[in-house]
Amino acid sequence: MMNEPETKQAIAILNKIMEIELAGVVRYTHYSLMVYGYNRIPIVSWLKGNAEEGLIHARRAGELVTLLGGHPSLRIGELLETEKHDVGDILRESLQHELSSLEAYYELLAIAEGGKSITLEEYARELIVEEELHLDEVNKMLRLPGDIEPFSTS
């Protein structure tokens, strides 16, 4: 069972997750509008799917905030507008966004694990798996055909 300071910390992290995920909704929606060229249809579909997934993730985080007795944030995370809309640029920005959300889920896991909150621990683990698989997907999209080595995020 989490004590009061841990509960407050978990609520803060869940609100941060909500804000990051909602920023992703805006970001991926914007990106989906800015893709041009002959590969537009599958890329736009993929970006719209990411926006929908971000909204689901934000709602889930908000539900956990209220479960813990907190107040869900009305803020939205950082929105980066580089004015670069090449698909490669969009994917690199997406990679950075996904890394920040993954970091927040790991923060939540650190608070919850060890039996302090099985609900939060399982939620964090589930979303970490989803985010890591999503990062791998973006990473593979950034590689040239035949490249085996992961795309470097640095």
N, C-alpha and C positions, 0 to 999 in steps of 0.2 A: 504494500500500500504506500502511495506517495504521501509525503508530509506536505504541509502548506507551502513552504518555499518551492518545493519541487513541482507542486501543482501549478503555482503561479508561473514558474519557468516553462512548464509544458504548455500552458495557455499562450504565453508569449511566443514560443516557437511555432505553435499551431497557427497563430495569427500571422506570423512571418510567412509560413507555408502558404496560407490563404492568399496573402498579398503577392507572393511570387507566382503562384498558379494563376491568379487573375491577371497579372501582367502578361503571363504567357498567352492567355486568351486574346488579349488585345494585340500582342506582338504577332501571334500566328495568324490572326484574322487580317492584320495589316499585310503581312508577308503574302498571304494568299491572294491579295488584290494586286500585288506588285510583280507577279511572275508573268513573264511574256516568253514567247517562243514556242517551238514545236513540241516541247516536253511539258507544256503548261498544265494539261489536264491531270496527269497523275500526280504532279508535284502540288498543285492546288488542292487536290483531294486529300493528300497526305497532310498538308498544312491545316486544312479545315478540321481534319480528324484530331490533330494535336490541340487545336483550340477547344474542341468539344471535350477532350480528355482533361484539359486544364480546368475547365469549369466543373467537371465531376470531382476532380481532386480538391478544388477549392471548397466545394460544398461539403465534402467528407471532412475536411479539416475544420470547417465551421461547426459542423455537427459535434465534433469532439470538443471544441471549445465550449459549447453550451453544455455538453455532458459533464464537463469539469466545473461548471458554474461560472464560466467566463463570458465575456461579451465579444462576439466576432468583430473583427476589424472592418472598417469601411474604406480603408486605404488600399492602394494598389502599389505593387512593387515597382522598381525602377524600370522605366521604359527608355530604351536606347534607340535613337534614330540616327543612324550613320549616313542616311541618304544613299546607301549602296544597296542596290537591289538585284545584283547578280545572284544567281542561285547559290553559288559558292559562298558569297558574303552572307547570305541569309542563313545558310547552314552553319557557318562558323559562329554567327551571333546566336543561333539556336543552341549550339554546343555549349557556349558560355552560360546561357540561361539555364539549360538543363543541369549543368554542373552546380550552379547556385542552389537549385531546388534539391538536388541530391545531398548537398552539404547540410541543408536544413533538416532533411529527413534523418540523416545521421546524428544531428544534434538531438533530435527528439528521441531517437533510439537510446542514446547515451543516458538520457534522463529516465527512461522507462524500464530499461532492461534490469535483469536481476530480480524479477518478480515484483517490482514496484507497481507496475501496471501492465498486465498481460495484454489488455485491449490496445494500449498505445504501442507496446512493443511489437505486437503482431501487425498493427497498422503500419508502423514505421518500416518493418521488415518487408512487408508486401510492396510498399511504395518504393523502397530502395531497389527491389528486384525490378519493378517496372521501369524506374528511371535509369538503372544501369543498362537494361536491355534497349531502352530508347537511345541512350547515349551511344551504344554500340551501333545501332541502326544509323544514326547521324554520322558517326565516325566512318562507317563503311561507305556511306554516300559521298563522303569527302575524298575518298581514295580514288586513285586512277585504276581503271580495269587492270587486274593482275597484281596490284599491290597487296602484299600480305601484311606488312607492318602497319599497325594502327596509325591514323593521322595524329600528328603531334598537336596538343592543345597549347603548347607554349610558344 
